[in-house]
Amino acid sequence: MRAVVQRVKKAAVEVQNNLTGEIGPGLLVFLGVGKKDNKKDADYLVEKIINLRIFEDEDERLNFSAADLDKEILVVSQFTLFGDCRKGRRPSFFDAAPPEEAKKLYDYFLKQIKKTELKIADGKFQAMMDVSLVNDGPVTILLDSKKKF
């Protein structure tokens, strides 16, 4: 699984002009599911994301996590995180999980992250979404459950 984690002042997602999720200060997580991913990958990313120390302390050092500060998290599915652009100009999505498999792991990820005491919001799987955000920093972190980067 792959995630792009952005520290935000606020974020929201709409599907067909209907608000499906919004948060105040916290994390916007774009989540992609790969062919070889399983529940262990989801568990790894849940733990990593909620405990990722990317919020500043009084000395402006990144010492606090979303869990430490009771921040909100918005999760948005994004299969294009598995786009491979090394050959040609059109991304290949060969390594992305098929939609039915990806949905199961996406739903599992949401179930696990919602077990935290943090406010969790989400988009709609496999929908065309309008995502708006106000970056805080900006701070953007790339995560891969297979630790490729």
Buried (B, 14 or more C-beta within 10 A) or exposed (E): BBBBBBBBEBBBBBBEEEEBBBBEBBBBBBBBBBEEBBEEBBBBBBBBBBEBBBBBEEEEEBEBBBBEEEBBBBBBBBBEBBBEEEEEEEBEBEBBBEBEBBBBBBBBBBEBBBEBEBBBBBBBBEEEBEBEBEEBEEBEBEBBBEEEE
